[in-house]
Amino acid sequence: MSIDWRQYHCEDFYDELFQAPGLPREAARRVAEYLDDLTEAELAERRLAADLAIKVMGISFTVYSEGKNVDRAWPFDVIPRVIPRLEWERTEAGLKQRVAALNYFIQDIYNERRIIRDQVFPAELLKDSVNFRPQCVGTTPRNSVWAHICGSDLVRDKDGTLYVLEDNLRVPSGVSYMVENRMVMKRVFPELFGENAILPVDDYPAQLYDMLVAMSPRPLDQPNIVLLTPGIYNSAYFEHAWLAQQMGIELVEGSDLFVNDDDCCYMRTIYGPKRVDVIYRRIDDLFLDPEVFREDSVLGAPGLMRAWLKGKLALANAPGAGVADDKVVYAFVPQMIKYYLGEDPILPNVPSFLCMFDQDREYVLANLDKLVVKPANESGGYGMLIGPRASPEEREKFRALIQANPRNYMAQPALSLSTAPTLMLDETVEPRHLDLRPFVLSRGPLNDRGSTYVTTGGLTRVAMVRGSLVVNSSQGGGAKDTWVVDTDADSQAATPSQSQSQSQSQSQSGGR
């Protein structure tokens, strides 16, 4: 038996590939037809080929379990997520708009604070922000860009509206898996890439390298760029090594770096010290420089902040950018867009309730069984309450946490996240909830959105457990390749006979 799309029921959710059982969306039509033509044995072979490719390519991630670091093969689903190009162009514009406003906000917060003076942003939020860095006050990085790399999580509700769920501005991860997902799919389904106008994603390392080069304090020289990793036990170490290899730059740890009396950063090599111009850091602010932040940190190097403040070293992302990577600050991004850009947001926020405000807090406490409650600065899906699925004891625990520290919590409606067909171990196909993390590179200046690059699509993460809304790989989630398909190019490329054949095939989709 092959896949019978007429038996695929999307239930009461927006499905990314199907409008109704047996009726694929236009951009996903060819994919649905192709999969429909595969027998169960052929489908199993393709899944096995994907699993083998992941092992051969060494694509893994690390989870922390019972005090141990466990490397696992990357969980991957062979049915892609498909997005029409026209929709993506609007999404891309919305992401560029959003990241520009966020960078304006960070620059303003560490300098003039106009947004607070004009009472658009509450001063008390800044006072209690765990990611605000007083050491950065009065500083302006090159082109006023603080968040050079941003990963914004997008979700779609049951009515098809695409929302921004959160922004990741400290050390966003996952982009290597986005590219590797595409490489696996090309190995497993090469014929599909000849039949569909799928926009590429493999230029990201080159785009990232060009952006890092543009940050150099010595623009007339060939800059020396390094990627600073916490080490092999970090959950994202595969990505650190992959990005360094793809860009042809050194992968270093804190012990490989030092800052001299000239306030320049150097890398230790067998040939002697070599000056470093740009550090793409994958460690948090507090571990970056023991002279300024945590004295016990061995992950960074003493003097890095001094070199950065003197303008002799560029850091991506800039220290202090995390002030905007706060789920409570997130609620004010639409106001930031209006305030700094004079525009209406292209991509909406999910409606949010801030527990620091009395009226919002009362509503949240009265509706814990209907809301998703999040702490301001956790990541990875940790520390949150999914009210409709929580036990009475869990809800009471969060009630106490909110009352003890209202500033640290916000709540949102439990969205009916969109789904996509996902291949199960028994070769059946079932809908699973998903999100999307595109990546945005900002070179600046901030008023030039043409200097901002957005990946074509992004990393689609899938909740592999039936009914689950948690997509993080550390908690059992998987991933799909994300295809942005140019349907206009598809129709132009098709010959009349091909078009007729495709039309007949569509009417029979799910047919046998």
N, C-alpha and C positions, 0 to 999 in steps of 0.2 A: 504494500500500500504506500502511496505517496501522500504528500500533504493535501488534505482536502480543505481548502480555504473556506468552503461553505460551512464547515464545522467549527471555524475559528470565531468565537464570540468575544467581542470587546467589552461586553457587559455595559455598565453605565459610565464609561470613561472615554475620553478622546484617545483614539488609537492613531499612532504616527504613520502606520502603513495602510490601514483599512478604514473605509467609511462605514462599512457594514460587512457582515459575513459574505465572503465571495466577491466583494467589490473593493478592489484596491484603490488608493488615491493615485492620481495621475502620475506623480513623480515616482511612485513605487510600483507602477504597473509591470514594468519589465522584470523587476526583481521577483515579484509575486508569480509571474508566468514562468520564469526560469525555475524557481524552487518547486513549483507545481509539477514540472516535467521530470523532476528527479524521483527515482524510486527510493524507498526507505533505505535500501542497502547503499545506494549512491550518497544519500544524505549522511548516513553513518560514516561513510568513507571520508566525506568532506570534513566532518567534525573531527575524525581521527587525524586527518592531515593537518588541521588547525592546531590540535593539541601537540602534535609532533613538531610542527614549526615553532611553536612557543618554547618547547623544551630545547630544540636545536639552537634557537636564537638566544636562549638564556633569559627570556623575559620573566622576571619574577618580582615579587614584592615581599616585604617583611611584616609579619604581625608579631605583636608581643602577647604571649600567652603563658600564664602560670610562671612568670619570671623568666621566660625563655624567649629568644629571638628565633622565629621560625620562618624560613624562606619557603614561599609557595609559588607554584607556577601561576602565571597571570590567568584569572578566570575570564574566559572569552566566549561570546556567543556569535555564531557564524551568520545569523540573520542581521543585516545592517539596519541602522536607523536611516531614514531617507527624508531629506528636507528640500523643498523646491528652492531654486536659486532666488526667485523673486522675493520669497519670504525672508531668505537669509540676508539679502541686501538691506532690508529694513532693520533686521536684527543687528547687523554689523554697524549701521549708522547709529543705532541706539547705544551700542557698547562704546563706540568712540565718544559719543556725547557724554556718557556716564563717567568714563575714565578721565576725560578732560575736567569735568566738574570736581571729581574727587581730588585730582592733583591741584586744582585751584584752591580747594578747601584746605588741603594739607599745607600748602604754601602760606595761605592766609593765617592758619592757626598758629604757625611758628613765627609769624611776623606781625602784621598789622591787626589781625583779629577783627576785621571789619564785620564779619558775619555774626560775631557775638555782640559787637557794639550796636549793630542794627537790629538786634533781637530776633534774628532768624534762627540762630542756633543757641541752645541754653548753655550758659557759662558753667552750670553745675555738672554738665556732662563731661566737659573737659577736665574739671577739677578731679573727678573720680575715675578718669580713664586710666586703665592699667597699661595702655600702650602709648600714652603720651610721654615723650622724652624731653625733659627740661633742658638737657644738654644740646638739643637741636634748635632752641629758640634763637632767632636772629640769623639763621642759616638759610641760604638759597642755593640749592644744587644747580648744576648746569641746566639751562633752559627751564628752570623752575619745576623740573620733573622729579617727583619723589617716588611714585609707584611706576617704575619702568615696566614691570611685568605684573599683570593682573589676571586672575582667573575668576570670572563671575559665574556663579551657578544659576542656570535658568531652568524653570519648570513650567509645564503647561497644565492649565486647569481643564476641567471637563468641557467648558465652552470653547476651548481652543485658544484662549488667551495665554500668551507667553509672558511670564513674570520673571523678574530678577529676584532670586531667593536670598542671595548674599554675595558679597564681594570679598575676594581673598587677595590681600595686598602685602602680606608679610613675605612668606616664602611659598607662593602657590605651586602645587605639584600636579603631576599627571600628564604633562604634555608629551613626554616620551612614549607613553602608552597610546596616546592618540596617533602618533606616527607609526608605531609598531603594529597597532591594530590594522592600519592600512596595508602594511607590508605583508601581514599574515593573509589578509583577504586577497591580495594580488596573487599570492601563491596558491590559495585554495580555489578561487573563482576567477582565474585570469580572463576567461571569456566574457564575463560581465563587464569588465572595464573596457572592452572593445565595443560593447553594445550600448553603453550608457555614457552620457557626457557628465562624468563625475569630476568635480573640481578638486585639484590636488591639495595635499596638506604637507608634503614632504619638504617644502621650502622653509619651514619654521627654524631649523638650526641656522640657516644662512641669514634669515631675517634677524634672529637674536644676536648673531655675531656682529652684523652690521650696526645694530643698535648699541651694542657694548663698545664697539670701536668709536662711535660718535660721542660717547661719554668721556673719552680719554682727556685728561688734563694736558696732554701733549699732542694736540691734534695734528701737528705737522709731521710727527714721527709715527712709525709703525708701533702701535701700543702693545704692551704685554698684558694679556688678559688671563686670569685664572678663575677657576671655580672652586670655592671654598666649601668643603663638605664636613659634616661632623664625624664621618668615618663609616666603616663598613657595617656597623650595627644600626645605622639609621634606616628607617623603613623605606626611605626614598633613595637609598644609595644606588640602586640600579639606574635610576634616572640621572643622578649626578654623574656617574661614570659615562652613561650613554651620551649626555649632552656635551661633556668635555671631549669625548672622542669624536662626535659629529662636528664640533666646531674647531677641532684641532688645537685645543688649549690645554693647559696643565690642570690636572685635578689635584688640589692641595688640601692639607689639613692645617690647623692653626700652628702646629710646630714647624711647618715649612716656611713660615713668614716671620718677619721682624720689621720693626720701624726704627730707623736710625736717627741720629741727632739732627739730620737735615729734614726731618719730618716726612721723609719718603719711605714707602713700603718696599721691602725687598723679599725675594724668594731665594731660599738656600738651594744651590745647585752644586754639582760636582765640579763646575768650572768657577765657582765663586758666586757671590751675591748678584742677583739680576733684579733690576727695578720692576715693580708691578704697577701698572697704571689703572687697571680696572679689576675689581673683584665682583664676580657674580656669586653672592653669598647665599648659601642654603642653610644658614643657622639663624636663630632668633637674635634680636637685638641684645638681650640680656647676657648672651654668651659670646658676644662679638669682641669685646675688649675688657679685660679684667682691670685695667686702669680706671675705667669709667663705670662699668656696670658690675656684674658679679665678680667678686675678687677670686672666687674659687674656680672660675671657668678655665678650662684648658682647650676648649673648642676653637676659640678665636686666637688673637695675638695682641699683646700689649701695644698700645699706640695707634691702632687702626683708626679710632675716632679722631685722634689728633691729626693724623695724616689727611683724613677726610675733611675735617674742619678747616685745615690750612689750604685746601684746594689742590693737594698734590696726589690725591687718590680718589677714584670714583667708586661708589658702592651701589650695587643694584640688588634689591631695592634699597633706597636710602634709609638709614636709621630713622625711626620715628614715623615711617609711613603707616605703621600699624595703627596709628590713632584713628584712621578711617576704616580699619579692619575690625569693626566692632558692631555687633548685631543691633545695638541700640542706636549708634550713630547712623547705621544703615537706613533707619526710618526717616532720616532727614535728607537723604540724597535727592529726592524730587525737589525739595526746597533749594538745595544747593544748585541744581541745574537751572532753576528759575532765577536764582540770585546771581550766579556768576556768568551764565550764558544768555540769560534773557529768553529762554526757550522752554517749551513744554516738554516733559520727558517723553521720549519715544517708546521706551520700555518701562512699564509700570512696576512698582514695588508690590510685593504681597502686602495686603492690609495688615498693619501691625499695631499692637497695644504695648505701651511702655509702662512697666510696673512702677517706675519712679513717679508717675503721675497718679494722683489719688483716684481719679475717675476710672482710668484704665486699669489700675490695680484691682479695684473693686469688681470690675467686670471680669477680669481674668480669674480671680479667686472664686467667683460665682459660676464660672464656666470651664473649670479645669477639665471636665470630661469631654469638652468639645474642641479644645485648642491644643496647639503644639507650643510648648514652652521651651525657650532656649536661653542658656546663659550667654552673656555678652561676648565672651572671648574663647569659648571652647571650639574645637574643630574635630573633624572626623566623625561627626554624628554622636559624640560623647556628651554626657551631662544633660541630655534633653529629655523632655517628657512628651510622648505622643498620647495626649489625653484620652482619645476614644479607645485606645488599645491598652491603657494603663490600668493597673489594679487600684482599688480604693486606697490601699496602703501607699502605693507610689504617689498617688495624687495628694495625699495628706503630707507626705514627705516634702513634696514641692511647695505645698502651701506654706510650710514652715520656712523653707529656703527663701521664698519670695518675701515673706514678711520680715525676715531677718536682714535681707539685702535687696531691696526693691530695684536699685540701680542696675543690678547685675542680671536682671531678667526681662525678657520681652516675650510676647506671645503672638501667634498668628493662627488664622483658621486652618483646620486640617484640610488642605487642598486634595482634590481628587486627581492625583498626578496622572498624566497621560501614560499610556502603555504602548508596548510594541511586541509583536510576535517573538517568542523566545523558544529555542529548541531545548527540550528537556532530555534527560538521560535515556528515557524510553523512546526517543525519536518523535514524540508528540510535540505539538506546538501550543504554547499557552501564552496569554498576555502577562507581561510583567511591567511594573512601574519603573520609570527611569527619569533621569535629569540630564543636563548637558552643561559641560564646563568649557566654554571657549576661552582662548587666551589672547590677551591684548598687549602689544608692545608699544610703549610710548617713547618716542625719541625727542619730541618737542620741536619748536616751542608750542606752548599749550594752545595758542590760537590757530595752529595749523593742524587740522585733523587729518590732512593728507600725509602727515609724517607718522601717523598711528597705523599700526598693522594689526589686523584681526585674523586669527586662524579661520580657514574655511570649514565651518562646523566646529568641532571640538571633541572633547572626550565625553562620550555617552556612557554613563554608569547605570547599571541595572540592578534592581533588587531581585535576586534570583529566587528568593523564598516567596511563595504564593501569598499575596496580600500585603507583603511588607513594603514599607515606604523608605527603608534605610538602604541606600545604594552604595555606601562606602565599602571598598574592598576589604578593609580591616574588620568589617562586621558581616562578611559573607556576600557582599555584592560582586557583580561581574561587570563586563564592559562589552560594548558593541562598536564596530566601525561606524562612523557618521558620514553619510554621503550627502553632499550638497549637489543636487542634480539640476543641470540646465535643461529643462524640458523643451525649450525653444530649439536648442541645438539638436536635441534628439529628433524632433519632428522634421527639422531641415535635412538631417542626415538620412532619414528613412526614405527609401524609394517607394513609389506607389504600390508595388507588389508587396513590399515589406509592411507598409501601413495596413494594407488589406489583411495580410496574414496576422498582424498584431491585433487588429480589431476582432478577427474571428477568434483568436486565442483568448482575448479578454472575455469574450462572451462565454467561453468555456472554462474560465479559470475556476479551479476547484472541481473540475469536471468529472474525473473518473471515479 
